[in-house]
Every structure is written in structure tokens, then in C-alpha cells.
Amino acid sequence: MATLGFVEYENASSEVRAVYDDIMATRKTDWINNFWKAIAHDPVTLKRTWEDVKQIMGPGALDPLSKEMIYLAVSVSNQCGYCIASHTAGARKKGMTDEMFKELMAVVGMANETNRLVSGYQVEIDQQFKV
């Protein structure tokens, strides 16, 4: 259960409803997921977070599938079960196959392992890697 519960659309302030309406219009959906309903207790955070997500996950130099897979990889590294589920679903909707998922998880696991080895051994950065 969310710490403060969820702000459902019918109980939301006009400020929160405006953000919910934008989320649904942008995502072409008729529902609001629990993440947004949980943070809607703070309308300022809700609006700021939605605007940031909309801008960053929107059109850019990276294609939508790559963005979802990067988000998924970071979510796995941060062990956020909700974000893992959400962005796995998002990546699948954008074309991620089982093979792509397995390879992504292998990369995430390898990066986490080698990151910890570098940190533990306190490896100095090679001059060639410094820009």
C-alpha cells in the first residue's frame, strides 16, 4: 500500500486532474497508473515530475525503445520493482523481444559486477579514457 494512498481521478483537485488529463492525452490511455496517483498528494511534485518525464521520454536523439530499455536497466540496478514492471511493459509495447530483454539483463548484471570491482579495487582511470 502506498504510504499516503492514491489520489483517484474523481477525488483529485482541479490542479491534479489537469496533470492526469495531460498524462492520459499524451499516452493515449484512459487510466492513470499508481505512481502518478501516489505522488499526486503533492501536486507540485506531480506536475514537475510529469513535465520532466514527458520531455525526457519524448522525441529526441534516442529512439523510444532505447529510452525504455535504459530506464529499465537503471530501474533494475536501483531495484525498483514498480519501475521494472512499468518499463518492461513499456519496452515490450515499443518492440523489446525476449532476446533483447535477456541481453539487456546480461549487460546490466555485467555492468553492476564490474562497477563494484572497479570501486572495490579503486582503479585509477586510464589517461586514454579522460576527455
Contacts in CASP RR format, 6 or more apart in sequence:
PFRMAT RR
TARGET T0000
AUTHOR 0000-0000-0000
METHOD contacts of the structure
MODEL  1
MATLGFVEYENASSEVRAVYDDIMATRKTDWINNFWKAIAHDPVTLKRTW
EDVKQIMGPGALDPLSKEMIYLAVSVSNQCGYCIASHTAGARKKGMTDEM
FKELMAVVGMANETNRLVSGYQVEIDQQFKV
2 34 0 8 1.000
2 37 0 8 1.000
2 38 0 8 1.000
3 38 0 8 1.000
4 38 0 8 1.000
4 41 0 8 1.000
5 37 0 8 1.000
5 38 0 8 1.000
5 41 0 8 1.000
6 34 0 8 1.000
6 37 0 8 1.000
6 38 0 8 1.000
6 40 0 8 1.000
7 16 0 8 1.000
7 37 0 8 1.000
7 38 0 8 1.000
7 40 0 8 1.000
7 41 0 8 1.000
8 37 0 8 1.000
9 17 0 8 1.000
9 20 0 8 1.000
9 32 0 8 1.000
12 20 0 8 1.000
12 40 0 8 1.000
13 43 0 8 1.000
15 43 0 8 1.000
15 47 0 8 1.000
16 40 0 8 1.000
16 43 0 8 1.000
16 46 0 8 1.000
19 36 0 8 1.000
19 40 0 8 1.000
19 43 0 8 1.000
19 46 0 8 1.000
19 47 0 8 1.000
19 50 0 8 1.000
20 32 0 8 1.000
20 36 0 8 1.000
20 40 0 8 1.000
22 50 0 8 1.000
22 54 0 8 1.000
23 29 0 8 1.000
23 32 0 8 1.000
23 36 0 8 1.000
23 50 0 8 1.000
24 30 0 8 1.000
24 31 0 8 1.000
24 32 0 8 1.000
26 54 0 8 1.000
33 86 0 8 1.000
34 82 0 8 1.000
35 82 0 8 1.000
35 86 0 8 1.000
36 46 0 8 1.000
36 50 0 8 1.000
39 45 0 8 1.000
39 46 0 8 1.000
39 49 0 8 1.000
40 46 0 8 1.000
56 67 0 8 1.000
57 64 0 8 1.000
57 67 0 8 1.000
57 68 0 8 1.000
57 71 0 8 1.000
58 64 0 8 1.000
58 67 0 8 1.000
62 70 0 8 1.000
64 94 0 8 1.000
65 91 0 8 1.000
65 94 0 8 1.000
65 95 0 8 1.000
65 96 0 8 1.000
68 87 0 8 1.000
68 90 0 8 1.000
68 91 0 8 1.000
68 94 0 8 1.000
68 96 0 8 1.000
69 91 0 8 1.000
69 96 0 8 1.000
69 100 0 8 1.000
69 104 0 8 1.000
71 83 0 8 1.000
71 87 0 8 1.000
72 83 0 8 1.000
72 84 0 8 1.000
72 87 0 8 1.000
72 88 0 8 1.000
72 91 0 8 1.000
72 104 0 8 1.000
73 104 0 8 1.000
73 107 0 8 1.000
73 108 0 8 1.000
75 81 0 8 1.000
75 83 0 8 1.000
75 84 0 8 1.000
75 87 0 8 1.000
76 84 0 8 1.000
76 105 0 8 1.000
76 108 0 8 1.000
77 108 0 8 1.000
77 111 0 8 1.000
77 112 0 8 1.000
88 96 0 8 1.000
88 101 0 8 1.000
90 96 0 8 1.000
91 100 0 8 1.000
91 101 0 8 1.000
96 104 0 8 1.000
117 123 0 8 1.000
END
